[in-house]
């Protein structure tokens, strides 16, 4: 992705604009035919002077499966001067993660804690989670029925 897009000032993150993320969703669908047409695919993220983050979310229409993961590239750690270059590397990271997920029959598991990965001399931070929103909602309703909040604390 060579589109320059907005540039961050200082280290205040700015969101990736739809003019960048919308075409990226189309590109990811074209690159990964294992993505089902009925699945919702969303891409978001942010750029700052010190890092770029790209987040991918994939949800089935029955809300029985939601996957999200994030890839971050820290500029200083990777000797990168341009936030745009870091953003593009973060895009490559989530592209590789979705590829691994699909190639491995959707059996790759992500954890919500940051994990370091190295590829081609670049250090990436990645994290993610695979949940069942419908099951979580049913569990929360059951807890509420018995006087507890979603964390299991009495209300």
Protein Blocks (a to p, Z undefined) as FASTA:
>chain_A
ZZfbjadehjbdcdddfklmmmmmmmmmmmmmmbcfkbccdddddddfkbccdddddddf
klpaccdddddddfklnopablklmmmmmmmmmmmmmmmmmmnoopaccdfbdcdddeeh
iacddddddddfklmmmmmmmmmmnopafkopaZZ
